């Protein structure tokens, strides 16, 4: 009798535990369409990538810019909606990679790759809230890279050591918001002029006078096969590169007070590029992969650039850097995303389609910056360069 009763008790307990577990799993599996788009996307990312290092289908933890981009969006989401899962998801990534002595697994400073700086932005809040020295030491390590980052003859950061004498629009987002926040937080803002210098250099050399758009890359020495022999610029306007640039401006401006002598200059750059971009917005609300070419030759409405512009326009308007009309332009872009580029899975998870997976200049195999090159690079659903800015845009637009 004792044995039978014991077995019945264990059996009932197991059934009860299973029911509870199944119930909680079902609850997490279904992503409600009643949630705001910011949370729907965040929860979809967490469903697809249960651990944050898995973002971009990574098989092992690595220090990388796409993780910084997406997890910064999670940090911003947590500020608006303090669900502990969002903060834990972001922290999980840094704690896999930041060692107790402040060294960063997989990070190699001697490559002087400016892409590696941006994920350091995740560490400011962690250090502020935990006071753990490892986060401060890791930030100091990344700051040291900027001290040694190779520069053009007039002071612009090279994109990477292997890309000699080249500035890319991407690099402004990768380096400058971290640099600005670090110098304001730990250096009394003494290097803000150097932050502004990076924008000044790319604005001066990469801006097209006719369209007001900026070219993807600039080679100071004009030696690259992709470089125009008179200007040093790459041949085309790539929307994601312009997206990186506009996001760099609105994020770096957070650390320039209104009375800083460079603040108005940077706000002016933002207004100029956004006015130019607004002219190329498609009736759908989206932007094409090659920004100024429209629906020709395989050009397509691209997700990451459109998400980045929606974020930069919305934040710029919210902060007062841009006229209020840009909020409406951002909402039109966001509507275009949700109407034309979002797929919904059977459990409510959402995916962004038509995102360019990667594009660059030079290298091996060689990337020539031609129209044909950009439109034929592979696309990837839920690419992090689209999902991160999508969350950020949704937060700025309260959607």
VOGU-3710 file (C-alpha; in Angstrom, 3 decimals, decimal comma):
1> xxxxxxxxxx> 0,000/0,000/0,000  2,789/2,416/0,937  4,522/1,681/-2,383  1,303/2,205/-4,387  0,508/5,480/-2,609  4,077/6,691/-3,122  3,977/5,844/-6,832  0,604/7,587/-7,232  1,979/10,695/-5,469  5,091/10,789/-7,658
11> xxxxxxxxxx> 2,993/10,203/-10,779  0,555/12,995/-9,899  3,433/15,334/-9,026  5,131/14,606/-12,367  1,911/15,238/-14,295  1,403/18,492/-12,403  4,969/19,625/-13,123  4,643/18,663/-16,805  1,379/20,588/-17,143  2,969/23,662/-15,598
21> xxxxxxxxxx> 6,023/23,387/-17,802  4,003/22,849/-20,959  1,768/25,756/-20,038  4,688/28,121/-19,562  6,322/26,940/-22,787  3,111/27,512/-24,717  2,832/30,954/-23,200  6,339/31,857/-24,363  5,946/30,236/-27,776  2,973/32,372/-28,777
31> xxxxxxxxxx> 3,913/35,984/-29,465  0,780/38,089/-29,232  -0,061/40,502/-32,014  -1,437/42,771/-29,276  2,100/43,643/-28,254  3,806/46,685/-29,688  6,064/46,055/-32,659  9,163/46,705/-30,534  8,327/43,812/-28,221  7,099/41,557/-30,992
41> xxxxxxxxxx> 10,447/41,877/-32,709  12,459/41,491/-29,499  10,572/38,366/-28,478  10,882/36,968/-31,997  14,654/37,421/-31,845  14,750/35,682/-28,451  12,654/32,833/-29,815  14,897/32,335/-32,849  18,124/32,850/-30,866  17,574/31,666/-27,269
51> xxxxxxxxxx> 21,019/32,949/-26,263  22,047/36,378/-27,427  25,430/35,304/-28,782  23,461/33,297/-31,400  22,299/36,503/-33,117  23,213/36,442/-36,820  23,315/32,622/-36,566  26,648/32,697/-34,739  27,761/29,215/-33,671  29,983/30,447/-30,847
61> xxxxxxxxxx> 30,294/33,699/-28,869  32,216/36,430/-30,715  32,697/40,156/-30,198  30,883/41,666/-33,161  29,084/44,821/-34,215  25,738/43,224/-35,074  25,333/41,974/-31,512  26,038/45,460/-30,221  23,440/46,962/-32,547  20,645/44,552/-31,621
71> xxxxxxxxxx> 21,406/44,433/-27,903  21,552/48,219/-27,668  17,978/48,076/-28,932  17,186/45,598/-26,134  18,696/48,005/-23,596  16,512/50,816/-24,934  13,470/48,540/-24,866  14,189/47,669/-21,232  14,206/51,394/-20,356  10,703/51,744/-21,794
81> xxxxxxxxxx> 9,435/48,353/-20,641  11,458/46,979/-17,701  10,904/43,294/-18,386  13,927/41,601/-16,786  14,257/39,209/-19,730  15,345/42,023/-22,042  18,128/43,208/-19,736  19,266/39,644/-19,058  19,382/38,856/-22,769  21,722/41,786/-23,414
91> xxxxxxxxxx> 23,877/41,136/-20,340  24,232/37,472/-21,231  26,219/38,419/-24,318  28,704/40,679/-22,577  29,227/38,271/-19,707  30,202/35,477/-22,091  32,888/37,660/-23,630  34,144/40,133/-21,012  36,766/38,539/-18,729  37,394/39,585/-15,126
101> xxxxxxxxxx> 40,537/41,459/-16,178  38,606/43,412/-18,821  39,960/41,517/-21,800  37,402/40,582/-24,455  37,269/37,108/-25,967  37,795/37,025/-29,776  38,657/40,760/-29,875  41,974/41,621/-31,562  42,978/45,247/-31,102  45,914/45,039/-33,500
111> xxxxxxxxxx> 43,522/44,667/-36,430  42,267/48,202/-35,754  38,824/47,321/-37,049  36,503/50,149/-36,052  33,513/47,779/-36,303  34,673/46,273/-33,004  34,086/49,469/-31,008  30,304/49,745/-31,147  29,482/46,826/-28,824  31,338/48,701/-26,111
121> xxxxxxxxxx> 28,271/50,909/-25,831  26,586/48,035/-23,985  29,080/48,418/-21,130  28,303/51,947/-19,923  24,993/51,029/-18,344  26,339/47,729/-17,010  29,207/49,489/-15,280  26,928/52,208/-13,975  24,487/49,720/-12,453  26,880/46,993/-11,246
131> xxxxxxxxxx> 30,154/48,900/-10,651  31,999/45,779/-11,793  35,511/46,798/-12,797  35,652/44,368/-15,713  33,197/46,519/-17,665  35,241/49,672/-17,082  38,464/47,917/-18,063  36,855/46,603/-21,259  35,707/50,121/-22,165  39,223/51,407/-21,503
141> xxxxxxxxxx> 40,596/48,719/-23,798  38,295/49,776/-26,632  39,100/53,427/-25,993  42,780/52,526/-26,335  42,075/51,185/-29,824  40,812/54,622/-30,850  44,075/56,160/-29,624  45,975/53,952/-32,052  43,431/53,798/-34,870  45,198/54,670/-38,150
151> xxxxxxxxxx> 44,045/57,986/-39,627  43,990/59,842/-42,910  46,417/62,732/-43,280  43,704/65,101/-42,052  42,620/63,025/-39,051  39,822/60,698/-40,167  39,778/57,157/-38,769  40,561/54,415/-41,280  37,777/51,843/-41,367  40,237/49,008/-40,722
161> xxxxxxxxxx> 44,002/48,703/-40,766  43,712/46,528/-43,901  41,637/49,246/-45,614  44,411/51,793/-45,812  43,506/55,482/-46,125  39,799/54,657/-46,364  36,823/56,049/-44,468  33,475/54,289/-44,836  30,122/55,668/-43,716  29,631/52,503/-41,649
171> xxxxxxxxxx> 32,596/53,452/-39,476  30,958/56,622/-38,194  28,307/54,544/-36,413  30,812/51,950/-35,270  33,110/54,409/-33,543  31,686/57,833/-32,847  28,743/57,275/-30,463  31,002/55,162/-28,206  33,799/57,735/-28,478  31,419/60,581/-27,644
181> xxxxxxxxxx> 29,867/58,793/-24,673  33,260/57,722/-23,331  34,844/61,162/-23,533  31,819/62,792/-21,872  31,589/60,113/-19,158  35,274/59,704/-18,298  37,212/62,581/-19,903  35,041/65,643/-19,265  34,270/65,744/-22,987  37,815/66,740/-23,951
191> xxxxxxxxxx> 37,722/64,750/-27,222  34,333/65,829/-28,548  36,083/67,966/-31,156  37,804/64,818/-32,420  34,446/63,046/-32,588  33,083/65,930/-34,652  36,230/65,792/-36,814  35,242/62,339/-38,056  31,907/63,648/-39,301  33,562/66,708/-40,797
201> xxxxxxxxxx> 35,995/64,591/-42,794  33,413/62,228/-44,270  30,994/65,093/-44,919  33,679/67,077/-46,720  34,993/64,266/-48,877  32,072/61,875/-49,475  29,130/64,244/-50,099  27,762/64,436/-53,631  26,970/68,059/-54,466  24,166/67,182/-56,867
211> xxxxxxxxxx> 22,078/64,850/-54,690  23,284/65,752/-51,200  23,781/62,031/-50,525  27,056/60,561/-49,281  28,976/57,812/-51,042  29,611/54,539/-49,224  33,399/54,955/-49,053  36,213/57,433/-49,645  39,842/56,589/-50,431  42,093/59,514/-49,585
221> xxxxxxxxxx> 44,891/58,291/-51,874  42,506/57,367/-54,732  44,366/54,072/-55,212  41,499/51,581/-54,865  40,033/50,252/-58,109  36,589/51,276/-56,842  37,709/54,861/-56,118  36,924/57,737/-58,450  40,288/59,046/-59,651  39,275/62,668/-58,999
231> xxxxxxxxxx> 37,295/62,423/-55,755  38,356/59,084/-54,237  34,697/58,145/-53,716  33,066/54,801/-54,387  30,632/54,740/-57,323  27,198/54,458/-55,646  24,942/55,438/-52,779  24,093/52,456/-50,582  21,098/52,940/-48,311  22,487/50,970/-45,392
241> xxxxxxxxxx> 25,712/52,976/-45,418  23,629/56,159/-45,327  21,588/54,571/-42,555  24,703/53,957/-40,483  25,656/57,595/-41,005  22,308/59,075/-39,974  22,142/56,816/-36,901  25,698/57,831/-36,009  24,691/61,483/-36,040  21,556/61,156/-33,886
251> xxxxxxxxxx> 23,319/58,892/-31,381  26,534/60,919/-31,103  24,517/64,130/-30,696  23,216/62,773/-27,380  26,601/63,788/-25,923  26,948/67,264/-27,444  25,305/69,959/-25,347  23,529/72,733/-27,221  26,255/75,182/-26,296  29,066/72,993/-27,620
261> xxxxxxxxxx> 30,641/74,762/-30,624  30,312/71,655/-32,827  26,689/70,816/-31,984  25,060/73,064/-34,589  27,450/71,807/-37,237  26,455/68,187/-36,611  22,767/69,069/-36,517  23,301/70,787/-39,866  24,839/67,636/-41,336  21,858/65,629/-40,091
271> xxxxxxxxxx> 19,363/68,052/-41,621  21,185/68,086/-44,944  21,406/64,329/-45,370  17,845/63,718/-44,152  16,434/66,325/-46,541  18,271/64,598/-49,380  17,094/61,143/-48,312  13,472/62,248/-48,014  13,477/63,001/-51,747  14,226/59,353/-52,503
281> xxxxxxxxxx> 11,589/57,791/-50,250  9,387/55,490/-52,326  5,596/55,847/-52,217  5,605/52,636/-50,146  7,517/54,529/-47,464  10,673/52,489/-48,072  14,031/53,149/-49,711  15,822/51,208/-52,421  19,044/49,266/-51,894  20,868/51,674/-54,224
291> xxxxxxxxxx> 19,285/54,813/-52,891  18,861/56,992/-55,962  18,244/54,452/-58,727  14,611/53,404/-58,174  13,037/50,225/-59,529  15,529/49,352/-62,257  17,885/46,478/-62,952  17,089/44,379/-59,886  17,148/47,265/-57,396  14,769/46,505/-54,534
301> xxxxxxxxxx> 13,136/48,103/-51,498  15,558/47,230/-48,725  14,801/46,631/-45,052  17,893/47,656/-43,103  18,366/51,082/-44,680  14,631/51,790/-44,376  14,642/50,791/-40,669  17,700/52,938/-39,993  16,188/55,985/-41,679  12,925/55,517/-39,756
311> xxxxxxxxxx> 14,903/55,486/-36,491  17,140/58,439/-37,325  14,249/60,575/-38,614  12,059/59,773/-35,601  14,779/60,311/-33,014  15,983/63,451/-34,782  12,467/64,898/-34,655  11,898/63,779/-31,055  15,143/65,442/-29,953  14,446/68,638/-31,863
321> xxxxxxxxxx> 17,375/68,228/-34,248  15,006/67,835/-37,203  11,702/69,552/-38,032  8,601/67,729/-36,787  7,642/66,679/-40,342  10,320/63,990/-40,154  8,244/62,136/-37,570  5,554/61,687/-40,220  8,173/60,538/-42,727  9,429/58,023/-40,161
331> xxxxxxxxxx> 5,909/56,736/-39,522  5,379/56,310/-43,262  8,595/54,316/-43,433  7,554/52,167/-40,481  4,149/51,550/-42,079  5,973/50,478/-45,218  8,034/48,018/-43,207  5,068/46,437/-41,455  2,921/46,339/-44,599  5,427/45,155/-47,174
341> xxxxxxxxxx> 8,398/43,519/-45,442  7,092/41,744/-42,326  6,135/38,068/-42,311  4,265/36,544/-39,352  4,929/32,931/-38,355  2,423/30,441/-37,022  3,321/31,241/-33,401  3,244/34,996/-33,894  6,972/35,447/-34,450  7,798/38,132/-36,981
351> xxxxxxxxxx> 10,515/38,260/-39,618  11,796/41,161/-41,702  12,404/40,268/-45,336  14,499/41,900/-48,087  17,459/42,807/-45,933  20,863/42,917/-47,591  23,050/40,497/-45,648  26,371/42,235/-46,197  28,115/44,627/-48,571  31,511/46,281/-48,619
361> xxxxxxxxxx> 34,295/47,578/-50,839  37,484/45,906/-52,054  38,620/42,746/-50,327  38,749/39,218/-51,720  36,550/38,323/-53,560  36,691/41,867/-54,870  33,718/44,195/-54,279  33,703/46,985/-56,835  30,863/49,121/-55,472  28,964/48,928/-58,754
371> xxxxxxxxxx> 25,183/49,032/-59,001  25,228/45,377/-60,078  27,311/44,465/-57,044  24,913/45,984/-54,522  21,710/44,602/-56,025  23,123/41,079/-56,333  24,484/40,678/-52,817  22,492/38,037/-50,956  19,454/38,908/-48,861  18,702/37,475/-45,427
381> xxxxxxxxxx> 15,456/37,415/-43,453  15,739/38,940/-39,970  19,230/40,203/-40,591  20,317/41,995/-37,395  21,154/45,168/-39,326  17,402/45,400/-39,921  15,953/44,007/-36,679  17,968/46,236/-34,315  17,023/49,519/-36,023  13,433/48,267/-36,391
391> xxxxxxxxx> 13,155/47,984/-32,590  14,801/51,385/-32,128  12,457/52,998/-34,664  9,441/51,367/-33,021  10,502/52,765/-29,637  10,952/56,292/-31,007  7,546/56,071/-32,681  5,867/54,372/-29,679  4,750/51,495/-31,852
//
